[in-house]
Amino acid sequence: MRNKLFKPVTEEQFKAVLPVQVKKLVNRPLMEQINNTLSDPETMEIFRENLLSYTSVMREGRFKLSGYINAVKYISFKLLGDSNMNAYIKTFPDKYQRLTDRGTSRKDIASYAASFNKSKLVNLIFEQTLIPNHVLNAPLYQDAINQQAILMTTAKSEKVRCDAANSLLTHLKPPETKKLELDIGISQGSIIDDYQVAMQKMVAEQQRLIGAGGDIKQIANASIKKVEPEPEIIDVT
């Protein structure tokens, strides 16, 4: 009898985490198959969590939904400590029974299990279950830092204290702040160059007016004229 605390996977929950292209394949018979696939409540709970966690792998190829379910079941048994062979048998009990009834050798069944273990979908899901080393070994990393701090302050050898201090400085160095470098250099033909040319022309115009005895107001009102780029001559010959 199933544990009262067990929560079956609902159709809505499964659809919510699946890629769009496979949502339409989910129906009531499939959900009944999923929720009845394992008899042990604790194992089923692990399977349930894994089933909802690794659906992103379905975007990596053209996989069948039934294949995804079997791969998750297989990986769940593996994570619980089963060998490839035992996980394969638990995942495909009917297939295993048929092979046994036909007199298939244990060696041949093991080769089927090995082949399934190497399949793309199984490995994509298995990669999702791996914990990065820096996360997995975080406690050891902190212990190593603590030990270096102890050596830095209590070791009798000056070299040991110095090495420990250098190690701490290396591993605890704050991240470098990236400097935002702005290229404010102005190339030839830029706005500033044009402005300088216009200023020179205005001064030259004022000097001409002064030399010609022009009106002071006219000289003072001489404006900076916009420098128009010279038309580009294209040789079409």
SVG drawing of the C-alpha trace seen along z (x, -y; Angstrom):
<svg xmlns="http://www.w3.org/2000/svg" viewBox="-6 -102 68 123">
<polyline fill="none" stroke="black" stroke-width="0.4" points="0.0,0.0 1.4,-3.4 2.5,-5.8 -0.1,-8.4 2.6,-11.1 3.5,-10.2 2.5,-12.9 1.9,-11.6 3.0,-13.7 0.1,-15.5 -0.5,-16.1 -0.2,-19.9 3.1,-19.6 4.6,-17.5 3.5,-19.7 4.7,-22.8 8.3,-21.7 8.3,-20.0 9.4,-21.7 6.5,-23.0 7.0,-20.4 6.3,-17.4 3.6,-18.8 0.9,-17.5 2.1,-13.9 1.2,-13.9 -2.2,-12.3 -3.9,-10.5 -2.8,-6.9 0.8,-8.1 0.5,-9.8 -1.0,-6.6 1.9,-4.7 4.4,-7.1 2.8,-7.1 2.4,-3.3 5.9,-2.6 7.5,-2.0 6.2,-0.3 8.6,-1.6 7.3,-5.0 10.7,-6.4 12.1,-5.4 9.0,-6.8 9.6,-10.1 13.1,-10.3 11.9,-9.4 9.2,-12.0 11.7,-14.8 14.1,-13.7 11.4,-13.4 10.4,-17.1 14.0,-18.3 15.7,-17.2 13.2,-17.9 15.5,-20.5 17.5,-17.7 14.5,-17.1 15.6,-20.2 18.9,-18.5 17.5,-16.1 14.5,-14.3 13.8,-12.1 10.6,-10.2 8.8,-11.0 8.8,-7.3 12.5,-7.3 12.9,-10.2 10.8,-8.5 12.9,-5.3 16.2,-7.2 15.1,-9.1 14.1,-5.9 17.4,-4.3 19.4,-7.3 17.3,-7.3 18.3,-3.7 21.9,-4.5 21.9,-7.4 20.6,-5.1 23.7,-2.9 22.6,-0.2 25.0,1.1 24.3,0.6 22.9,4.2 20.6,3.9 19.4,0.4 18.6,1.8 16.7,4.7 14.7,2.5 14.0,0.1 12.9,2.8 11.6,5.7 9.3,7.0 12.1,6.8 14.4,8.6 11.8,11.3 11.4,11.8 15.1,12.0 15.4,14.6 12.6,16.7 14.3,16.8 17.5,18.1 19.5,14.9 22.8,15.1 23.6,12.8 26.6,11.6 24.4,10.5 21.9,8.8 24.8,7.0 25.9,5.7 22.3,4.4 22.6,2.6 26.0,1.2 24.7,-0.1 21.7,-1.8 24.1,-3.3 26.1,-4.9 23.0,-6.3 22.9,-10.1 19.7,-10.7 21.0,-8.8 24.3,-10.7 22.6,-14.1 20.5,-13.4 23.5,-12.0 25.4,-15.2 22.6,-17.2 23.0,-15.2 26.7,-16.0 27.7,-18.5 30.6,-20.8 33.8,-20.0 34.2,-23.4 30.7,-23.0 31.2,-19.4 34.6,-20.2 33.7,-23.6 34.1,-22.3 37.6,-21.0 38.5,-24.3 37.6,-26.1 39.4,-23.6 42.6,-24.2 42.3,-27.9 41.9,-27.5 44.9,-25.3 47.0,-27.8 45.9,-30.5 47.0,-28.4 50.4,-27.8 50.8,-31.5 50.4,-32.4 51.8,-29.5 54.4,-27.7 58.0,-27.9 59.6,-28.1 59.7,-31.5 59.5,-29.9 56.4,-27.9 54.7,-31.0 55.7,-33.0 54.5,-30.2 51.2,-30.0 50.8,-33.7 51.5,-33.8 49.1,-31.0 46.3,-32.9 47.1,-36.1 46.9,-34.1 43.6,-32.3 41.8,-35.0 42.8,-37.8 39.7,-39.9 38.6,-39.9 40.2,-42.6 38.0,-45.5 37.9,-45.8 38.6,-49.3 36.4,-50.8 38.7,-52.4 37.2,-54.9 38.8,-55.8 38.4,-59.5 40.9,-60.1 39.5,-62.1 40.5,-61.1 41.0,-63.5 37.9,-64.8 36.0,-64.6 33.7,-67.3 36.5,-68.9 38.7,-69.2 35.8,-70.7 35.2,-73.2 38.9,-74.2 38.8,-74.8 35.7,-76.9 37.2,-79.0 40.3,-79.7 38.0,-80.8 36.1,-83.1 39.3,-84.7 40.5,-85.1 37.2,-86.7 37.4,-89.2 41.0,-90.1 39.9,-90.7 37.0,-93.0 39.4,-94.9 41.9,-95.4 39.1,-96.6 37.9,-99.1 34.7,-97.2 32.1,-98.2 32.9,-97.1 29.4,-95.5 29.8,-93.6 33.2,-92.3 31.9,-91.3 29.0,-89.4 31.1,-87.3 29.9,-83.8 31.3,-80.3 30.2,-78.9 29.5,-75.1 32.3,-73.3 30.7,-71.3 32.7,-68.2 34.1,-68.4 32.3,-66.2 33.9,-62.9 35.0,-62.5 34.5,-59.0 36.4,-57.9 34.0,-55.6 36.4,-55.0"/>
</svg>
